[in-house]
Amino acid sequence: MVNRITSSDPTKAYLGMTKSEVIACAGQPHSRYGGAGGSEILTYHYNGPGPVPSVDKGDKDEKKDKPKGIFGGAGGNKDKGNWDCTASFVFDGDRLVRVSFAHKNVDSPYAWQKVKDPDKAEQKREEGVPTCTFSLPNCPR
């Protein structure tokens, strides 16, 4: 029997982690959403391979344990679009059960067909669909 060296699901290694483990290696989320039955979704904005803790600017007046933002996240205006990817971590109770990630500027691969100018349509078609990679570089998995 041959064991697979790589996994087709880059999030698989992190499933089963606790919220505190994820926050310890990914940092405070941009937003949080608490669902019914003890489920919770933490959303991260990031560039590169995956979420990493942001650098603490030393703001002594800000309470780090009190999230801010429209959905209760720590993000607010701090990232102002300086990110390319979003990862949503879905927890059931305290355990990570699913991670989904996507590029913020993703568009249909057929969007070029709606562009009237033939040169711009061809340019858009050749651009392709932006993608994101995913890992938690600071997590020991």
N, C-alpha and C positions, 0 to 999 in steps of 0.2 A: 504494500500500500504506500502511495506517495502522499506526503504531507504538503499542503500548500504553504509556500513561503510568504506569499503576499495575500492580502484579502481584497476582494473587490469592493468592500465597504470600508472606507477610511475611518468611519466613526465606530466601527465594531469594537475596537480595543478599549474604548472608553465607556461602553455600556456597562451599567452596574455601579458606576462611581456614585458617590454621595454628592449632594449639593455642595457641601463644605469642601470636598476634594476638588470639584470643578472650579469653584470660586478661588481656592488657594492657588491653582495653577493658571487660570484664565483671567482672574481679576473680577472686579465688580461688573455685573452685566449692564448693558445700556438700558434695558427695561425688563420688567418682571410682570407676568400675568398669572394670577392664581385661579385655577379652574376648580370645578366641583370635585369632590371626592379626594381631596389631598393632592391633586396634580398641580404642577406649576411649570411655567415655561420661562426660561431665562434667555434673553436675546442679546447677542453680542454683535457689534460692528467691528470689522477688522480689515487689515491689509496683510498680504503675505500668506503664510501657510495656515494660520489660525489665530484665535484669540490669545492674547497674552496680557498680563496686568499692565495697566498704564503707569507711567512714572508719576509718583506722588509729588505734587508741586509744593507741598508743605502748607496748605491752607489750614491754619489752625482753627478758624471759625467754622469750618465745615465738619459736620458729624459724618464720619465715614460709614457708620452702621445705619444711617437713615437715607434710603434711596431717594433721589429726586427725579423729576421728569413727569411727563403726562401719564405714563403707565407705571409710575413708581420706580423707574430705573434710575441709575446713576448718571445717565447720559446727558439729558437736558440739551444745552447748546454746546457742550464741550467738544463734540467731534464735528459739528457743522459740515457734514459731508466729506470729511477727510477720511473716508473709508470706501472700500470697493465691495466688500462681502458682508453678508449677514448670516449668522448661525443661530438657530433656535434649538435650545436644549430642553427636551421634554422630560420631566420627572414624574414618576408615579410614586407618591409618598416621598421618600428621600433618595430614591435610586433613579439614575439616568436610564431611560428606556428608549429614547430616540433622539437623533440629531439630524436636522435638515439644514442645508446651507445653499446659498445662491448669490449670484452677483447682483448688485443693486441696479445695474443698467441693462439687464437682460431684456431682449426683445425677441419677438417671433422670428424664426429663420426665414419666414416668408414676408417680412415687413418690407423688404426691398421692392416687392411687387406693387406696393401702393405709392411709390415715389414716381412722380410724373417725368422728371428729367432723366433721360436714359443713362447719362454719364454718372449722375448721383445714385441712380438705382443700381448700376453695376458696382460702384464703389461700396455701397451698403451691403450688397450681396456677398462681395469678397471679404468684408470685415468678419463675417461669421458671428457666432454667438459668444459673448464673453463668459468665461467660467471662473470658478473659484476652486482652490484646493482647500483641503481641510486637515488639520491636525491640531493637537494641543501641545505645542513645542516644549512647554514647561512642565508637562505631566509625565510622570515616570511609568508610562505604559508601553 
